[in-house]
Amino acid sequence: MSGDDDRSWLDREKKSFSELDRQRREGRGDGEPRPRGKAAEQRSKVATKQYLNEIEGAFAGGKKAEAKKLGDAMRDAHGTPGLADACRAYQEAVGLPDSAPLISLFLDSGERELILAAFDAFREGRDRAALTVTSSLRSQLRMFAEDSDDEIAETAEELLEAL
């Protein structure tokens, strides 16, 4: 490696002080000027967050709409033999339910795997403190605590003790 290679950075064009000052005044050319002051910066952050939430909502809107549609289908099927199928469709498309009324529908399905899935959803919601335990959900847990299936009964008892 020769000494000339090391000095290649000197060959570039240097800016005068006036050019540097102008560049500082006008910004670096990276788009819009930055907000000045704490209030303007806070408004900018709020606007950015709102914009990002709107964009995220636009992309997630399809999933939310599908979850609502499948939840409505479960409510419509409540009390019919089709409830278990509606719960399975919800679980396959959306995952575990995240609200007490939907968990309650899973518990009403009468199928062992859906009941155990509802218990898992109950645990997750309770751990995140995102689930409001209603009196009807508590009553369902008491009924399942006396179930003939040992796993269901033990899990229901465990969940009741944790309340």
Secondary structure, DSSP 8 states (H G I E B T S, - for coil): --HHHHTGGGGS----HHHHHHHHHH--SSSS----SHHHHHHHHHHHHHHHHHHHHHHHHHHHHHHHHHHHHHHHHTTSTTHHHHHHHHHHHT-S--SHHHHHHHHHT--HHHHHHHHHHHHHHHHTT-----HHHHHHHHHHTT-SSHHHHHHHHHHHHH-
